[in-house]
Amino acid sequence: MGTDVKVISKKKPNASELLRSKLGKLELKTPLTVASGTFDMESLEFFDPACLGAFVCKTITRYPKKGNPPPRLYETEAGLLNSIGLQNPGLDAFVADKLPLYRQNLQMPLIVSISGSSIDEFMQMIEKLESCPGISGYEINISCPNVENEGIAFGVSAEIVYSLVQRLSSLTQRELCIKLSPNVSDIAEIAQAAEAGKASSIALINSVFGMAIDYRTGVSRIKKGIAGYTGIGIKPIALALTHKTAEAVKIPILAMGGIYTWQDALEFFWAGASAIAIGTANFVNPLAAPELIMGLGGYLLEHKLSISDIKGRVKI
Ligand SMILES: Cc1cc2nc3c(=O)[nH]c(=O)nc-3n(C[C@H](O)[C@H](O)[C@H](O)COP(=O)(O)O)c2cc1C
């Protein structure tokens, strides 16, 4: 046994070993995934999919959604505004058409993002998805209005988050990742409610409220007015909320919000993330994911660091 230990410790680490991470129940070959709604399988044609530790699909709802009317995308000076409105084919079409394609083509764990307008609706969705093989986990998007609570978003009430997560966790053994909104007064309280309900990880952040107006005409750049703001401008907000959440809970954090490069990724690990996702950067640079992993692997190797060596160790 002593000899074995010696042999292992003498072995030089390689980048693949240093890049390994864990998100709740999932062992990730790399800590990188893609933010829901910003990436689909076609984009994998541009690079080696092995750079992704997991794949998160666009949020699915129980029934199809047409989404919001255009204009619903606007590029600001520092990031993107979107008002897609969860456009998706609905759960049945997803299971019949999209899921088999994911199963055939993805070599990494698939995390299915879902959203609902009541606790029952979320439960029905999980029940149906539980009967489908090839799904490693769920990302629960709680930024949606809850019909039982006068349209208040699920994600802003710790009590509702607790009730929701507690019921969902009783239905599945798969990874249960709760995606938090930044548009709340105390994200730590919401994250703690998710943890108490037995979530196995937290994803954050979803988009920040934002707006853009044409200064000449006074017309909103987005048809619906207020939209979701993402990309480079929200990185400081996402970092602060990652740090705050990491201080408040023990379950791992999948962080996102303005991550474009491997240097950005490292900042999020220092803040407390176990894994990270690229969102808006995918629109700016289709090679953002492989470039990030190459750079991150090189840095970790050069400094003989693993992600767990720096996770949450920001110096303040
Ligand atoms: C065009 C677009 C569509 C999105 N759709 C979803 C979605 O369906 N579900 C979801 O949870 N988040 C959605 N998001 C939010 C992202 O998953 C991510 O949380 C956010 O963009 C922050 O990361 P980023 O700054 O790297 O883009 C969307 C973002 C964009 C830009």
The ligand as an SDF file (V2000), in Angstrom:
LIG
                    3D

 31 33  0  0  0  0  0  0  0  0999 V2000
  -30.6740   34.4900  -25.5650 C   0  0  0  0  0  0  0  0  0  0  0  0
  -30.6920   33.9340  -24.1720 C   0  0  0  0  0  0  0  0  0  0  0  0
  -31.6070   32.9460  -23.8400 C   0  0  0  0  0  0  0  0  0  0  0  0
  -31.6440   32.4150  -22.5440 C   0  0  0  0  0  0  0  0  0  0  0  0
  -32.5300   31.4290  -22.2490 N   0  0  0  0  0  0  0  0  0  0  0  0
  -32.5160   30.8700  -21.0040 C   0  0  0  0  0  0  0  0  0  0  0  0
  -33.3780   29.7820  -20.6910 C   0  0  0  0  0  0  0  0  0  0  0  0
  -34.1300   29.2750  -21.5240 O   0  0  0  0  0  0  0  0  0  0  0  0
  -33.3240   29.2850  -19.4230 N   0  0  0  0  0  0  0  0  0  0  0  0
  -32.4780   29.7730  -18.4570 C   0  0  0  0  0  0  0  0  0  0  0  0
  -32.4670   29.2690  -17.3290 O   0  0  0  0  0  0  0  0  0  0  0  0
  -31.6280   30.7950  -18.7550 N   0  0  0  0  0  0  0  0  0  0  0  0
  -31.6410   31.3490  -19.9870 C   0  0  0  0  0  0  0  0  0  0  0  0
  -30.7660   32.3560  -20.2750 N   0  0  0  0  0  0  0  0  0  0  0  0
  -29.8480   32.8300  -19.2240 C   0  0  0  0  0  0  0  0  0  0  0  0
  -28.4900   32.1100  -19.3210 C   0  0  0  0  0  0  0  0  0  0  0  0
  -28.6250   30.7210  -19.1730 O   0  0  0  0  0  0  0  0  0  0  0  0
  -27.5000   32.6460  -18.2700 C   0  0  0  0  0  0  0  0  0  0  0  0
  -28.0190   32.4100  -16.9870 O   0  0  0  0  0  0  0  0  0  0  0  0
  -27.2560   34.1380  -18.4340 C   0  0  0  0  0  0  0  0  0  0  0  0
  -27.1750   34.4530  -19.7900 O   0  0  0  0  0  0  0  0  0  0  0  0
  -25.9860   34.6010  -17.7140 C   0  0  0  0  0  0  0  0  0  0  0  0
  -24.8300   34.0710  -18.3050 O   0  0  0  0  0  0  0  0  0  0  0  0
  -23.9660   34.8590  -19.4290 P   0  0  0  0  0  0  0  0  0  0  0  0
  -23.7420   36.2530  -18.9170 O   0  0  0  0  0  0  0  0  0  0  0  0
  -22.7310   34.0650  -19.5990 O   0  0  0  0  0  0  0  0  0  0  0  0
  -24.8000   34.8830  -20.6620 O   0  0  0  0  0  0  0  0  0  0  0  0
  -30.7310   32.9060  -21.5650 C   0  0  0  0  0  0  0  0  0  0  0  0
  -29.8070   33.8950  -21.9180 C   0  0  0  0  0  0  0  0  0  0  0  0
  -29.7630   34.4060  -23.1890 C   0  0  0  0  0  0  0  0  0  0  0  0
  -28.7340   35.4390  -23.5290 C   0  0  0  0  0  0  0  0  0  0  0  0
  1  2  1  0
  2  3  1  0
  2 30  2  0
  3  4  2  0
  4  5  1  0
  4 28  1  0
  5  6  2  0
  6  7  1  0
  6 13  1  0
  7  8  2  0
  7  9  1  0
  9 10  1  0
 10 11  2  0
 10 12  1  0
 12 13  2  0
 13 14  1  0
 14 15  1  0
 14 28  1  0
 15 16  1  0
 16 17  1  0
 16 18  1  0
 18 19  1  0
 18 20  1  0
 20 21  1  0
 20 22  1  0
 22 23  1  0
 23 24  1  0
 24 25  2  0
 24 26  1  0
 24 27  1  0
 28 29  2  0
 29 30  1  0
 30 31  1  0
M  END
$$$$
